[in-house]
Structure formats: C-alpha cells, structure tokens
Amino acid sequence: MPRIDFDAKRTYDPDRFSAEGAFLTDRTKVICGFFEPGQFIPVHAPSSDLVVSVRSGRGIVREGDTDHRVTAGDVVSVMAETKRGIRADDDSRLEALLVVTPPPTDAEHDPVRRGLSNDEFEPELDAD
C-alpha cells in the first residue's frame, strides 16, 4: 500500500464532508475523511466492515444504536450490515482514516446520497 499523506489529501468542502480516496482494490477501500463542524456521513448499513481511525477533532461514530464519542487517537470498528454514520461535533473539524472491506456497492450508498441531499444524519434506510 502506498504511503497516505493526510496533508496532501486534506480538502474541506463547506457544503458536505470530503472523502479523498487513498487506496482501492476489489477487497478494500481506504478514504481520508475531512469534516467541517457539524458535517456527517449519513447512517447507512452496507455489507462491509468499517474501521474508523480518528486523526484529529471530535465527533461521534454511530454503531447500531450506540454513538461512540471519538477524539484524536480513537479507533472504532463496525461490522458489516450494522447501521453506521460519522458526524463531527458542531464546534470541531474531524479528520479520520476510513477503511471498508469489501468496498460498498453504489446501491448501498443510496441512503448516504439521500441523507446528504436532505441534510439528514439518519435517513430512512428502507426508503429505497
């Protein structure tokens, strides 16, 4: 795997979280995630495992019905088909390395797109 340079990948978008691809195979996807205060990845439940390694900032990682408070240095893992989402605190940027295996399908990201377009952290998962 190539070295991941967070400084080179760092991109913040004022409208939504920024996901900068760092590594991709048919088995693994690695993303550098950059969140302005209050930004989020909406709750969804793809058939992939997730590891979130928080590099800086504060926020929550949703795992099922549990919200894990996270800060720099924390690592949270979420099993496949478990509801998950990530949200930066309202007063803090959040940077995290996200590893998903296998990469989710495009259809599994429909709740993410819907949640972002409707500004909903918890979109209805069965609305597809």
GIMOBEL-V826537 format. One record per residue. N is the residue number from 1. PSI is psi in radians with two decimals (NA if undefined). OMEGA is omega in degrees with one decimal (none if undefined). NEAR is the number of other C-alpha atoms within 8 Angstrom. Layout:
# GIMOBEL-V826537
n->N psi->PSI omega->OMEGA near->NEAR
n->N psi->PSI omega->OMEGA near->NEAR
This chain:
# GIMOBEL-V826537
n->1 psi->2.37 omega->177.4 near->3
n->2 psi->2.73 omega->176.7 near->4
n->3 psi->2.37 omega->178.9 near->4
n->4 psi->2.06 omega->-178.1 near->5
n->5 psi->1.71 omega->-178.1 near->6
n->6 psi->-0.64 omega->-179.6 near->7
n->7 psi->-0.69 omega->180.0 near->5
n->8 psi->-0.53 omega->-178.2 near->5
n->9 psi->-0.35 omega->-170.8 near->8
n->10 psi->2.05 omega->177.6 near->9
n->11 psi->2.16 omega->175.7 near->7
n->12 psi->2.44 omega->179.6 near->9
n->13 psi->2.24 omega->-177.8 near->9
n->14 psi->-0.29 omega->-174.7 near->6
n->15 psi->-0.50 omega->-178.4 near->4
n->16 psi->2.88 omega->-179.9 near->10
n->17 psi->2.70 omega->179.7 near->14
n->18 psi->2.23 omega->178.2 near->10
n->19 psi->1.91 omega->-178.9 near->8
n->20 psi->2.00 omega->-179.6 near->10
n->21 psi->2.39 omega->179.6 near->9
n->22 psi->-0.48 omega->-176.7 near->9
n->23 psi->2.42 omega->-179.5 near->10
n->24 psi->2.24 omega->168.1 near->9
n->25 psi->-3.12 omega->176.9 near->6
n->26 psi->-0.18 omega->-178.6 near->7
n->27 psi->-0.41 omega->-172.4 near->8
n->28 psi->2.49 omega->173.9 near->12
n->29 psi->2.26 omega->179.3 near->15
n->30 psi->2.26 omega->-176.1 near->12
n->31 psi->2.46 omega->167.5 near->12
n->32 psi->2.07 omega->-177.8 near->15
n->33 psi->2.28 omega->-178.6 near->13
n->34 psi->2.12 omega->-174.7 near->14
n->35 psi->2.21 omega->168.7 near->17
n->36 psi->2.86 omega->178.2 near->14
n->37 psi->2.28 omega->177.6 near->11
n->38 psi->-0.18 omega->-179.8 near->11
n->39 psi->2.80 omega->-172.7 near->10
n->40 psi->2.83 omega->162.3 near->12
n->41 psi->2.07 omega->-177.2 near->11
n->42 psi->2.69 omega->178.2 near->15
n->43 psi->2.31 omega->176.6 near->15
n->44 psi->2.99 omega->-174.6 near->15
n->45 psi->1.19 omega->-179.3 near->11
n->46 psi->2.92 omega->-179.8 near->12
n->47 psi->0.85 omega->177.1 near->9
n->48 psi->2.59 omega->173.9 near->12
n->49 psi->2.67 omega->-178.7 near->12
n->50 psi->2.39 omega->169.5 near->12
n->51 psi->2.25 omega->178.3 near->11
n->52 psi->2.08 omega->176.0 near->11
n->53 psi->1.94 omega->-176.0 near->11
n->54 psi->2.18 omega->-179.0 near->15
n->55 psi->-0.64 omega->178.0 near->12
n->56 psi->2.79 omega->177.7 near->11
n->57 psi->-2.96 omega->-178.0 near->12
n->58 psi->2.65 omega->176.8 near->13
n->59 psi->-2.73 omega->175.7 near->13
n->60 psi->2.63 omega->167.6 near->12
n->61 psi->2.08 omega->178.1 near->13
n->62 psi->2.31 omega->173.8 near->13
n->63 psi->1.81 omega->-175.2 near->12
n->64 psi->-2.10 omega->178.8 near->7
n->65 psi->0.15 omega->-177.1 near->6
n->66 psi->2.30 omega->172.5 near->6
n->67 psi->2.05 omega->177.4 near->8
n->68 psi->2.08 omega->173.0 near->9
n->69 psi->2.26 omega->-177.4 near->8
n->70 psi->2.59 omega->173.6 near->11
n->71 psi->3.08 omega->-178.2 near->11
n->72 psi->2.30 omega->179.0 near->9
n->73 psi->-0.26 omega->179.7 near->8
n->74 psi->2.58 omega->175.7 near->9
n->75 psi->2.28 omega->178.2 near->9
n->76 psi->2.39 omega->175.3 near->9
n->77 psi->2.55 omega->-179.1 near->8
n->78 psi->2.23 omega->-179.5 near->10
n->79 psi->2.71 omega->177.2 near->8
n->80 psi->2.58 omega->176.6 near->10
n->81 psi->0.30 omega->174.8 near->9
n->82 psi->2.35 omega->177.6 near->11
n->83 psi->2.35 omega->177.2 near->12
n->84 psi->2.66 omega->175.5 near->13
n->85 psi->2.85 omega->-179.9 near->13
n->86 psi->2.38 omega->178.0 near->12
n->87 psi->2.31 omega->173.9 near->13
n->88 psi->2.58 omega->173.3 near->17
n->89 psi->2.74 omega->-178.2 near->12
n->90 psi->-0.28 omega->-178.2 near->6
n->91 psi->0.37 omega->-175.4 near->6
n->92 psi->2.36 omega->166.3 near->12
n->93 psi->2.78 omega->178.7 near->13
n->94 psi->2.31 omega->173.4 near->17
n->95 psi->2.33 omega->-178.1 near->12
n->96 psi->2.60 omega->170.3 near->12
n->97 psi->2.18 omega->-177.8 near->12
n->98 psi->2.22 omega->178.3 near->12
n->99 psi->2.13 omega->177.8 near->11
n->100 psi->2.42 omega->-179.4 near->13
n->101 psi->2.17 omega->-12.6 near->11
n->102 psi->2.93 omega->178.1 near->11
n->103 psi->2.42 omega->178.5 near->10
n->104 psi->2.71 omega->176.7 near->11
n->105 psi->2.88 omega->177.1 near->7
n->106 psi->-0.73 omega->-179.9 near->6
n->107 psi->-0.60 omega->179.7 near->5
n->108 psi->-0.27 omega->178.1 near->11
n->109 psi->0.08 omega->176.1 near->11
n->110 psi->-0.78 omega->177.7 near->9
n->111 psi->-0.55 omega->178.0 near->14
n->112 psi->-0.85 omega->179.2 near->12
n->113 psi->-0.75 omega->179.9 near->8
n->114 psi->-0.79 omega->179.8 near->10
n->115 psi->-0.70 omega->178.5 near->14
n->116 psi->-0.74 omega->-178.0 near->12
n->117 psi->-0.49 omega->-179.9 near->7
n->118 psi->0.09 omega->-177.6 near->6
n->119 psi->0.81 omega->-178.8 near->6
n->120 psi->2.13 omega->175.3 near->10
n->121 psi->-0.57 omega->-177.2 near->12
n->122 psi->1.25 omega->177.0 near->8
n->123 psi->2.71 omega->177.4 near->12
n->124 psi->2.20 omega->-175.6 near->6
n->125 psi->-0.40 omega->-177.8 near->8
n->126 psi->0.32 omega->-177.7 near->4
n->127 psi->0.03 omega->-177.5 near->4
n->128 psi->NA omega->none near->5
